[in-house]
Amino acid sequence: MHSDTITDTTMENVPATGTGGYKAHMHKVLFVIDTLQTGGAEQSLFANAIRFKNMQPVVCHLYAGELLKPKFTEHGITVHSVSLKKKYGFVEAYKQLKAIVQQEKPDIIVAYLTRSEIVARLVGRFSNIPVIGTFVSELYSDSYNTALSAKAKMAVAFFKWANKRTARYCKGFVANSEVVRQSNGKALKIDLNKIEVINRGRDSKLFRYQVPQTFPGKPLRFLNVGRLVPVKGQRDMILAFNEFLPAFPDAVLHIAGDGPEKEPLAALINELGLQNNVSLLGSRDIPQLINEYDCFVFPSHSEGFSGAIVEAMFAGVPVLASDIPVNKEVITHMETGYFFEKGSVQSIKNALLWLAENTTVAQALAAKANEHARMNFELSTIAGKLEHYLLNMIIAKN
């Protein structure tokens, strides 16, 4: 065994919640992912896998990090923990995954995130098992890469080359938005007919639908949720909020999330003297938090899928969002939300003023947004679409 490898395979086949256990004749899908930490891809995988009704999910994470592993095993899902400690270790990862594939004999493999995708494609090719790739962001777009360091840009360029070379080994791909489908298809020269759009869903039952009530004299409370990185546009939002405050000096803006921009944003808040109005909350339980606010503000410059907006829609909170294409796949201006110009401090300020002066209209838009979210982004429906797609890919193979 390689000295940097920790192999821990969990084989607990207790009945899966809501499914009555997995039947022997079910098709089996092996999900391969970098880690089981608490990132968006990992949590989306968990949310979908536990809702499968006609396929048996098995999970393998190739690199160290398994915070979510107990959740999978509690639902009767087998988890293979290769847990490589090297950053890449592709040769060892290939050997380990090939052995797991020989043991599990899956009908199809679904790979998440670039390192695992490359390894899974090679294993699938030489094992004659169809592989489905996934696209979760505009990884190769200018808007996504602008803020990256030179070293990070070199890594992206290498993985773009490797991704393009191995994409031919995939039977199909799943993208979490039309924008991501178009962006990755163009960058990797993939026929768009091979890429299926399946959004990331949210469980509406986790949210309490309650359109916020406002009244004269009540201070307005704004919430933003997102990782603290430049591409999320929080600096623009704070600058705009600073210009908005003279008109509504009691308003507050809270930002939930963590990331490398925490200190620069905190410094900006102090520099502008906004300590009494703007707070960085850190990581929080959003379903428990969101109904405390009158409005959700989302100034992101780039997104794979605007899941945070969907959460606000399920909670009944009015949404102000940047006019990037992926946000337009989720809400419609003056029908289910309100758009401002991406990266424009003045436009964000105008949106905040619009909300403050049109709360009744904003609440009506929020009610329509909730209906739209329930029709299009309910997690059980999304999981069903993914399962149906995978079953069709297996049948097409045969």
DRENDO-1510 file (C-alpha; in Angstrom, 1 decimal, always signed):
<recs>
REC; n; res; u; v; w
REC; 1; MET; +0.0; +0.0; +0.0 .
REC; 2; HIS; +1.3; +3.5; -0.9 .
REC; 3; SER; +2.5; +5.3; +2.2 .
REC; 4; ASP; +0.2; +8.3; +1.4 .
REC; 5; THR; -2.9; +6.2; +1.1 .
REC; 6; ILE; -5.4; +5.4; +3.8 .
REC; 7; THR; -8.0; +2.9; +2.6 .
REC; 8; ASP; -11.2; +2.6; +4.7 .
REC; 9; THR; -14.2; +1.0; +3.1 .
REC; 10; THR; -17.5; +1.2; +4.8 .
REC; 11; MET; -19.9; -1.7; +3.9 .
REC; 12; GLU; -23.0; -1.0; +5.9 .
REC; 13; ASN; -26.1; -2.1; +4.1 .
REC; 14; VAL; -28.8; -1.0; +6.5 .
REC; 15; PRO; -32.1; +0.0; +4.9 .
REC; 16; ALA; -31.9; +3.4; +3.3 .
REC; 17; THR; -34.3; +6.0; +4.7 .
REC; 18; GLY; -37.5; +6.2; +2.7 .
REC; 19; THR; -36.5; +3.4; +0.3 .
REC; 20; GLY; -36.8; +0.2; +2.3 .
REC; 21; GLY; -33.3; -0.8; +1.4 .
REC; 22; TYR; -31.6; -1.6; -1.9 .
REC; 23; LYS; -32.8; -4.6; -3.9 .
REC; 24; ALA; -30.4; -7.0; -5.6 .
REC; 25; HIS; -31.7; -6.4; -9.1 .
REC; 26; MET; -31.3; -2.6; -8.9 .
REC; 27; HIS; -28.9; -0.9; -11.2 .
REC; 28; LYS; -25.8; +0.4; -9.4 .
REC; 29; VAL; -24.3; +3.8; -9.8 .
REC; 30; LEU; -20.8; +4.6; -8.4 .
REC; 31; PHE; -20.3; +8.2; -7.6 .
REC; 32; VAL; -16.6; +9.3; -7.6 .
REC; 33; ILE; -15.7; +12.6; -6.0 .
REC; 34; ASP; -12.6; +14.2; -4.5 .
REC; 35; THR; -13.6; +14.4; -0.9 .
REC; 36; LEU; -16.7; +14.2; +1.3 .
REC; 37; GLN; -16.2; +17.6; +2.9 .
REC; 38; THR; -19.0; +20.1; +3.0 .
REC; 39; GLY; -18.7; +21.8; -0.4 .
REC; 40; GLY; -21.5; +22.4; -2.8 .
REC; 41; ALA; -20.8; +19.4; -5.0 .
REC; 42; GLU; -20.5; +17.0; -2.0 .
REC; 43; GLN; -23.7; +18.2; -0.4 .
REC; 44; SER; -25.6; +18.0; -3.7 .
REC; 45; LEU; -24.3; +14.5; -4.2 .
REC; 46; PHE; -25.6; +13.5; -0.8 .
REC; 47; ALA; -29.0; +15.2; -1.2 .
REC; 48; ASN; -29.6; +13.4; -4.6 .
REC; 49; ALA; -28.2; +10.0; -3.6 .
REC; 50; ILE; -30.4; +9.5; -0.6 .
REC; 51; ARG; -33.5; +10.2; -2.7 .
REC; 52; PHE; -32.8; +7.6; -5.4 .
REC; 53; LYS; -35.6; +5.1; -5.6 .
REC; 54; ASN; -34.7; +2.8; -8.5 .
REC; 55; MET; -30.9; +2.7; -8.4 .
REC; 56; GLN; -28.4; +1.7; -5.7 .
REC; 57; PRO; -25.8; +4.5; -5.1 .
REC; 58; VAL; -22.3; +3.7; -4.0 .
REC; 59; VAL; -19.8; +6.5; -3.2 .
REC; 60; CYS; -16.0; +6.7; -3.5 .
REC; 61; HIS; -13.9; +9.7; -2.4 .
REC; 62; LEU; -10.3; +9.6; -3.7 .
REC; 63; TYR; -8.7; +12.2; -1.5 .
REC; 64; ALA; -8.6; +12.8; +2.3 .
REC; 65; GLY; -11.6; +14.5; +3.9 .
REC; 66; GLU; -14.8; +12.8; +5.0 .
REC; 67; LEU; -16.9; +15.0; +7.2 .
REC; 68; LEU; -20.1; +13.9; +5.3 .
REC; 69; LYS; -19.3; +10.2; +5.3 .
REC; 70; PRO; -21.4; +9.4; +8.4 .
REC; 71; LYS; -24.4; +10.9; +6.7 .
REC; 72; PHE; -24.1; +8.6; +3.7 .
REC; 73; THR; -23.6; +5.5; +5.8 .
REC; 74; GLU; -26.5; +6.4; +8.1 .
REC; 75; HIS; -28.7; +6.1; +4.9 .
REC; 76; GLY; -27.3; +2.7; +4.0 .
REC; 77; ILE; -25.0; +4.0; +1.3 .
REC; 78; THR; -21.7; +2.2; +0.9 .
REC; 79; VAL; -18.7; +4.6; +1.0 .
REC; 80; HIS; -15.2; +3.7; -0.2 .
REC; 81; SER; -12.6; +6.0; +1.4 .
REC; 82; VAL; -9.4; +5.9; -0.6 .
REC; 83; SER; -8.3; +9.1; +1.2 .
REC; 84; LEU; -5.1; +10.0; -0.7 .
REC; 85; LYS; -3.1; +12.6; +1.1 .
REC; 86; LYS; -1.2; +13.7; -2.0 .
REC; 87; LYS; -2.6; +16.6; -3.9 .
REC; 88; TYR; -2.9; +14.6; -7.1 .
REC; 89; GLY; -1.5; +11.0; -6.9 .
REC; 90; PHE; -3.2; +10.0; -10.1 .
REC; 91; VAL; -1.5; +6.6; -10.5 .
REC; 92; GLU; -2.4; +5.5; -7.0 .
REC; 93; ALA; -5.9; +6.9; -7.4 .
REC; 94; TYR; -6.3; +5.0; -10.6 .
REC; 95; LYS; -5.2; +1.7; -9.0 .
REC; 96; GLN; -7.5; +2.1; -6.0 .
REC; 97; LEU; -10.5; +3.1; -8.0 .
REC; 98; LYS; -10.0; +0.3; -10.5 .
REC; 99; ALA; -10.0; -2.2; -7.6 .
REC; 100; ILE; -13.2; -0.7; -6.2 .
REC; 101; VAL; -14.9; -0.9; -9.6 .
REC; 102; GLN; -13.9; -4.5; -9.9 .
REC; 103; GLN; -15.4; -5.2; -6.5 .
REC; 104; GLU; -18.6; -3.2; -6.9 .
REC; 105; LYS; -19.3; -3.8; -10.6 .
REC; 106; PRO; -21.4; -0.7; -11.1 .
REC; 107; ASP; -23.5; -0.2; -14.2 .
REC; 108; ILE; -22.5; +3.4; -14.5 .
REC; 109; ILE; -19.9; +5.8; -13.0 .
REC; 110; VAL; -20.6; +9.5; -12.2 .
REC; 111; ALA; -17.6; +11.7; -11.5 .
REC; 112; TYR; -17.5; +15.0; -9.7 .
REC; 113; LEU; -14.7; +17.6; -9.8 .
REC; 114; THR; -11.7; +17.6; -12.1 .
REC; 115; ARG; -9.2; +15.3; -10.3 .
REC; 116; SER; -11.7; +12.6; -9.8 .
REC; 117; GLU; -13.2; +13.1; -13.2 .
REC; 118; ILE; -9.9; +12.4; -15.0 .
REC; 119; VAL; -9.3; +9.3; -12.9 .
REC; 120; ALA; -12.8; +8.0; -13.3 .
REC; 121; ARG; -12.8; +8.5; -17.1 .
REC; 122; LEU; -9.7; +6.4; -17.5 .
REC; 123; VAL; -11.0; +3.6; -15.2 .
REC; 124; GLY; -14.3; +3.6; -16.9 .
REC; 125; ARG; -12.7; +3.4; -20.3 .
REC; 126; PHE; -10.6; +0.4; -19.5 .
REC; 127; SER; -13.4; -1.3; -17.5 .
REC; 128; ASN; -16.0; -0.8; -20.3 .
REC; 129; ILE; -18.3; +1.0; -17.9 .
REC; 130; PRO; -20.1; +4.2; -19.1 .
REC; 131; VAL; -18.9; +7.4; -17.3 .
REC; 132; ILE; -20.9; +10.5; -16.8 .
REC; 133; GLY; -19.0; +13.7; -16.3 .
REC; 134; THR; -20.3; +16.7; -14.3 .
REC; 135; PHE; -20.0; +20.5; -14.8 .
REC; 136; VAL; -20.7; +22.6; -11.8 .
REC; 137; SER; -19.1; +26.0; -12.7 .
REC; 138; GLU; -17.8; +28.2; -15.5 .
REC; 139; LEU; -14.3; +27.0; -14.6 .
REC; 140; TYR; -12.7; +28.2; -17.9 .
REC; 141; SER; -14.6; +31.5; -18.3 .
REC; 142; ASP; -12.9; +34.9; -18.0 .
REC; 143; SER; -15.3; +36.0; -15.2 .
REC; 144; TYR; -14.4; +32.9; -13.1 .
REC; 145; ASN; -10.6; +33.2; -13.6 .
REC; 146; THR; -10.1; +36.9; -13.4 .
REC; 147; ALA; -9.3; +36.9; -9.6 .
REC; 148; LEU; -7.1; +33.8; -9.7 .
REC; 149; SER; -3.3; +33.9; -9.0 .
REC; 150; ALA; -0.9; +33.1; -11.7 .
REC; 151; LYS; -0.2; +29.7; -10.2 .
REC; 152; ALA; -3.9; +28.9; -10.0 .
REC; 153; LYS; -4.4; +30.0; -13.6 .
REC; 154; MET; -1.6; +27.6; -14.7 .
REC; 155; ALA; -3.4; +24.8; -12.8 .
REC; 156; VAL; -6.7; +25.6; -14.5 .
REC; 157; ALA; -4.9; +25.6; -17.9 .
REC; 158; PHE; -3.4; +22.1; -17.2 .
REC; 159; PHE; -6.7; +20.7; -16.1 .
REC; 160; LYS; -8.5; +22.2; -19.1 .
REC; 161; TRP; -6.0; +20.3; -21.4 .
REC; 162; ALA; -6.5; +17.1; -19.4 .
REC; 163; ASN; -10.3; +17.6; -19.3 .
REC; 164; LYS; -10.5; +18.1; -23.1 .
REC; 165; ARG; -8.3; +15.0; -23.8 .
REC; 166; THR; -10.3; +12.7; -21.6 .
REC; 167; ALA; -13.8; +14.1; -22.2 .
REC; 168; ARG; -14.2; +11.7; -25.2 .
REC; 169; TYR; -14.3; +8.8; -22.7 .
REC; 170; CYS; -17.6; +10.1; -21.2 .
REC; 171; LYS; -20.9; +8.8; -22.4 .
REC; 172; GLY; -22.6; +12.0; -21.4 .
REC; 173; PHE; -22.4; +15.0; -19.0 .
REC; 174; VAL; -24.6; +16.7; -16.5 .
REC; 175; ALA; -24.4; +20.5; -16.1 .
REC; 176; ASN; -26.2; +22.4; -13.3 .
REC; 177; SER; -27.2; +25.3; -15.5 .
REC; 178; GLU; -27.5; +26.2; -19.1 .
REC; 179; VAL; -24.8; +28.8; -18.7 .
REC; 180; VAL; -22.4; +26.1; -17.4 .
REC; 181; ARG; -23.5; +23.8; -20.2 .
REC; 182; GLN; -22.7; +26.4; -22.9 .
REC; 183; SER; -19.4; +27.5; -21.2 .
REC; 184; ASN; -17.9; +24.1; -20.7 .
REC; 185; GLY; -19.1; +22.7; -24.0 .
REC; 186; LYS; -17.4; +25.6; -25.8 .
REC; 187; ALA; -14.2; +25.4; -23.8 .
REC; 188; LEU; -13.8; +21.6; -24.1 .
REC; 189; LYS; -15.1; +21.2; -27.6 .
REC; 190; ILE; -18.0; +18.9; -26.5 .
REC; 191; ASP; -21.1; +18.4; -28.5 .
REC; 192; LEU; -23.8; +20.2; -26.5 .
REC; 193; ASN; -26.2; +17.4; -27.3 .
REC; 194; LYS; -24.1; +15.3; -24.9 .
REC; 195; ILE; -24.6; +17.7; -22.0 .
REC; 196; GLU; -27.9; +17.5; -20.0 .
REC; 197; VAL; -28.9; +20.4; -17.7 .
REC; 198; ILE; -30.1; +19.3; -14.3 .
REC; 199; ASN; -30.2; +22.1; -11.8 .
REC; 200; ARG; -29.2; +21.7; -8.1 .
REC; 201; GLY; -32.4; +21.4; -6.1 .
REC; 202; ARG; -33.2; +22.5; -2.6 .
REC; 203; ASP; -35.5; +20.8; -0.1 .
REC; 204; SER; -38.4; +23.2; +0.5 .
REC; 205; LYS; -39.3; +21.5; +3.7 .
REC; 206; LEU; -36.1; +22.9; +5.3 .
REC; 207; PHE; -37.5; +26.4; +4.8 .
REC; 208; ARG; -40.3; +28.3; +6.5 .
REC; 209; TYR; -42.3; +30.2; +3.9 .
REC; 210; GLN; -42.9; +33.6; +5.3 .
REC; 211; VAL; -42.9; +36.8; +3.2 .
REC; 212; PRO; -41.3; +39.4; +5.5 .
REC; 213; GLN; -43.6; +42.1; +6.9 .
REC; 214; THR; -42.4; +45.7; +6.9 .
REC; 215; PHE; -44.0; +48.8; +8.5 .
REC; 216; PRO; -43.0; +52.5; +8.9 .
REC; 217; GLY; -40.1; +52.9; +11.2 .
REC; 218; LYS; -38.9; +49.2; +11.0 .
REC; 219; PRO; -35.2; +49.1; +10.1 .
REC; 220; LEU; -34.6; +47.2; +6.9 .
REC; 221; ARG; -32.5; +44.0; +7.2 .
REC; 222; PHE; -30.6; +42.7; +4.2 .
REC; 223; LEU; -28.9; +39.3; +3.9 .
REC; 224; ASN; -26.2; +38.0; +1.6 .
REC; 225; VAL; -25.1; +34.4; +1.6 .
REC; 226; GLY; -21.9; +33.2; -0.1 .
REC; 227; ARG; -18.3; +32.2; +0.1 .
REC; 228; LEU; -16.1; +35.2; +0.8 .
REC; 229; VAL; -14.2; +35.4; -2.5 .
REC; 230; PRO; -13.9; +38.3; -5.0 .
REC; 231; VAL; -16.1; +36.7; -7.6 .
REC; 232; LYS; -19.1; +36.8; -5.2 .
REC; 233; GLY; -19.1; +40.6; -5.4 .
REC; 234; GLN; -19.5; +41.4; -1.7 .
REC; 235; ARG; -17.1; +44.3; -1.9 .
REC; 236; ASP; -19.4; +46.0; -4.5 .
REC; 237; MET; -22.3; +45.3; -2.2 .
REC; 238; ILE; -20.7; +46.9; +0.9 .
REC; 239; LEU; -19.7; +50.0; -1.1 .
REC; 240; ALA; -23.2; +50.3; -2.4 .
REC; 241; PHE; -24.7; +49.8; +1.0 .
REC; 242; ASN; -22.5; +52.6; +2.3 .
REC; 243; GLU; -24.0; +55.0; -0.2 .
REC; 244; PHE; -27.5; +53.7; +0.6 .
REC; 245; LEU; -27.3; +54.3; +4.3 .
REC; 246; PRO; -27.7; +58.1; +4.3 .
REC; 247; ALA; -31.3; +57.6; +3.2 .
REC; 248; PHE; -32.0; +54.7; +5.6 .
REC; 249; PRO; -29.4; +55.0; +8.4 .
REC; 250; ASP; -30.9; +52.2; +10.6 .
REC; 251; ALA; -30.7; +49.5; +7.9 .
REC; 252; VAL; -28.4; +46.5; +8.4 .
REC; 253; LEU; -26.5; +44.2; +6.0 .
REC; 254; HIS; -25.4; +40.8; +7.2 .
REC; 255; ILE; -23.1; +38.5; +5.2 .
REC; 256; ALA; -23.2; +34.8; +6.0 .
REC; 257; GLY; -20.2; +32.8; +4.8 .
REC; 258; ASP; -16.5; +32.3; +5.2 .
REC; 259; GLY; -13.5; +32.5; +2.9 .
REC; 260; PRO; -10.2; +34.2; +2.1 .
REC; 261; GLU; -11.8; +37.6; +1.7 .
REC; 262; LYS; -12.9; +37.8; +5.3 .
REC; 263; GLU; -10.1; +40.1; +6.5 .
REC; 264; PRO; -10.2; +42.4; +3.5 .
REC; 265; LEU; -14.0; +42.8; +3.8 .
REC; 266; ALA; -13.7; +43.4; +7.5 .
REC; 267; ALA; -11.1; +46.0; +6.9 .
REC; 268; LEU; -13.4; +47.7; +4.3 .
REC; 269; ILE; -16.2; +47.7; +6.8 .
REC; 270; ASN; -14.0; +49.4; +9.4 .
REC; 271; GLU; -12.6; +51.9; +6.9 .
REC; 272; LEU; -16.1; +53.0; +6.0 .
REC; 273; GLY; -17.2; +53.1; +9.6 .
REC; 274; LEU; -20.0; +50.6; +9.0 .
REC; 275; GLN; -19.4; +48.4; +12.1 .
REC; 276; ASN; -22.9; +49.2; +13.4 .
REC; 277; ASN; -24.6; +48.4; +10.1 .
REC; 278; VAL; -22.7; +45.7; +8.4 .
REC; 279; SER; -21.7; +42.3; +10.0 .
REC; 280; LEU; -19.8; +39.2; +8.8 .
REC; 281; LEU; -21.7; +36.3; +10.4 .
REC; 282; GLY; -19.4; +33.5; +9.3 .
REC; 283; SER; -20.9; +30.1; +8.4 .
REC; 284; ARG; -24.5; +29.8; +9.5 .
REC; 285; ASP; -27.5; +27.5; +9.2 .
REC; 286; ILE; -29.3; +29.4; +6.4 .
REC; 287; PRO; -32.8; +27.8; +6.8 .
REC; 288; GLN; -32.8; +28.9; +10.4 .
REC; 289; LEU; -31.5; +32.4; +9.6 .
REC; 290; ILE; -33.0; +33.7; +6.5 .
REC; 291; ASN; -36.5; +34.5; +7.7 .
REC; 292; GLU; -35.0; +37.2; +10.0 .
REC; 293; TYR; -34.5; +39.4; +6.9 .
REC; 294; ASP; -36.5; +41.6; +4.6 .
REC; 295; CYS; -34.4; +41.1; +1.5 .
REC; 296; PHE; -31.8; +38.8; +0.0 .
REC; 297; VAL; -29.0; +40.5; -2.0 .
REC; 298; PHE; -26.9; +38.4; -4.4 .
REC; 299; PRO; -24.2; +40.5; -6.2 .
REC; 300; SER; -22.1; +37.6; -7.6 .
REC; 301; HIS; -20.1; +38.0; -10.8 .
REC; 302; SER; -20.2; +34.3; -11.7 .
REC; 303; GLU; -22.1; +31.2; -10.5 .
REC; 304; GLY; -22.5; +27.6; -11.5 .
REC; 305; PHE; -26.1; +27.6; -10.3 .
REC; 306; SER; -27.7; +30.2; -8.1 .
REC; 307; GLY; -28.7; +27.9; -5.3 .
REC; 308; ALA; -28.6; +30.6; -2.6 .
REC; 309; ILE; -31.3; +32.5; -4.6 .
REC; 310; VAL; -33.5; +29.4; -4.6 .
REC; 311; GLU; -33.2; +29.2; -0.8 .
REC; 312; ALA; -34.5; +32.8; -0.5 .
REC; 313; MET; -37.3; +31.9; -2.9 .
REC; 314; PHE; -38.4; +29.0; -0.8 .
REC; 315; ALA; -38.3; +31.2; +2.3 .
REC; 316; GLY; -40.4; +33.9; +0.7 .
REC; 317; VAL; -37.7; +36.6; +1.0 .
REC; 318; PRO; -37.5; +39.2; -1.9 .
REC; 319; VAL; -34.4; +38.9; -4.0 .
REC; 320; LEU; -32.1; +41.6; -5.5 .
REC; 321; ALA; -29.5; +39.9; -7.8 .
REC; 322; SER; -26.8; +40.7; -10.3 .
REC; 323; ASP; -27.9; +40.4; -13.9 .
REC; 324; ILE; -25.5; +37.5; -14.8 .
REC; 325; PRO; -27.0; +34.9; -17.2 .
REC; 326; VAL; -27.2; +32.1; -14.6 .
REC; 327; ASN; -29.3; +34.2; -12.3 .
REC; 328; LYS; -31.7; +34.8; -15.2 .
REC; 329; GLU; -32.2; +31.0; -15.3 .
REC; 330; VAL; -33.6; +31.2; -11.8 .
REC; 331; ILE; -35.6; +34.5; -11.5 .
REC; 332; THR; -37.1; +37.0; -14.0 .
REC; 333; HIS; -36.8; +40.8; -13.5 .
REC; 334; MET; -39.9; +42.4; -12.0 .
REC; 335; GLU; -41.7; +39.0; -12.0 .
REC; 336; THR; -39.9; +36.9; -9.4 .
REC; 337; GLY; -37.0; +39.2; -8.5 .
REC; 338; TYR; -35.1; +42.4; -9.3 .
REC; 339; PHE; -31.9; +42.6; -11.2 .
REC; 340; PHE; -29.0; +45.1; -11.0 .
REC; 341; GLU; -26.0; +45.5; -13.2 .
REC; 342; LYS; -23.1; +43.2; -12.2 .
REC; 343; GLY; -20.2; +45.0; -10.6 .
REC; 344; SER; -21.9; +48.3; -10.5 .
REC; 345; VAL; -22.0; +50.0; -7.1 .
REC; 346; GLN; -24.5; +52.6; -8.4 .
REC; 347; SER; -26.8; +49.9; -9.7 .
REC; 348; ILE; -26.7; +48.0; -6.5 .
REC; 349; LYS; -27.5; +51.2; -4.5 .
REC; 350; ASN; -30.4; +51.8; -6.8 .
REC; 351; ALA; -31.7; +48.3; -6.2 .
REC; 352; LEU; -31.5; +48.7; -2.5 .
REC; 353; LEU; -33.4; +52.0; -2.8 .
REC; 354; TRP; -36.0; +50.4; -5.0 .
REC; 355; LEU; -36.6; +47.7; -2.4 .
REC; 356; ALA; -36.9; +50.2; +0.4 .
REC; 357; GLU; -39.4; +52.3; -1.5 .
REC; 358; ASN; -41.4; +49.3; -3.0 .
REC; 359; THR; -41.7; +46.8; -0.2 .
REC; 360; THR; -45.3; +45.8; -1.2 .
REC; 361; VAL; -44.3; +45.1; -4.8 .
REC; 362; ALA; -41.2; +43.2; -3.7 .
REC; 363; GLN; -43.3; +41.0; -1.4 .
REC; 364; ALA; -45.6; +40.2; -4.3 .
REC; 365; LEU; -42.6; +39.2; -6.4 .
REC; 366; ALA; -41.4; +37.0; -3.6 .
REC; 367; ALA; -44.7; +35.1; -3.5 .
REC; 368; LYS; -44.5; +34.4; -7.2 .
REC; 369; ALA; -40.9; +33.4; -6.8 .
REC; 370; ASN; -41.9; +30.8; -4.2 .
REC; 371; GLU; -44.4; +29.3; -6.6 .
REC; 372; HIS; -41.8; +29.2; -9.3 .
REC; 373; ALA; -39.2; +27.5; -7.0 .
REC; 374; ARG; -41.6; +24.8; -5.9 .
REC; 375; MET; -42.4; +24.0; -9.5 .
REC; 376; ASN; -38.8; +23.9; -10.8 .
REC; 377; PHE; -36.3; +23.5; -8.0 .
REC; 378; GLU; -37.8; +21.0; -5.5 .
REC; 379; LEU; -35.0; +18.6; -4.5 .
REC; 380; SER; -37.1; +15.4; -4.9 .
REC; 381; THR; -37.9; +16.3; -8.5 .
REC; 382; ILE; -34.3; +17.2; -9.3 .
REC; 383; ALA; -33.1; +13.9; -7.8 .
REC; 384; GLY; -35.7; +12.0; -9.9 .
REC; 385; LYS; -34.5; +13.7; -13.1 .
REC; 386; LEU; -30.9; +12.7; -12.3 .
REC; 387; GLU; -31.8; +9.1; -11.6 .
REC; 388; HIS; -34.0; +8.9; -14.7 .
REC; 389; TYR; -31.1; +10.3; -16.8 .
REC; 390; LEU; -28.7; +7.7; -15.5 .
REC; 391; LEU; -31.1; +4.9; -16.0 .
REC; 392; ASN; -31.5; +6.0; -19.6 .
REC; 393; MET; -27.7; +6.1; -20.1 .
REC; 394; ILE; -27.5; +2.5; -18.8 .
REC; 395; ILE; -30.3; +1.3; -21.1 .
REC; 396; ALA; -28.7; +3.1; -24.1 .
REC; 397; LYS; -25.4; +1.2; -23.4 .
REC; 398; ASN; -27.3; -2.1; -23.6 .
</recs>
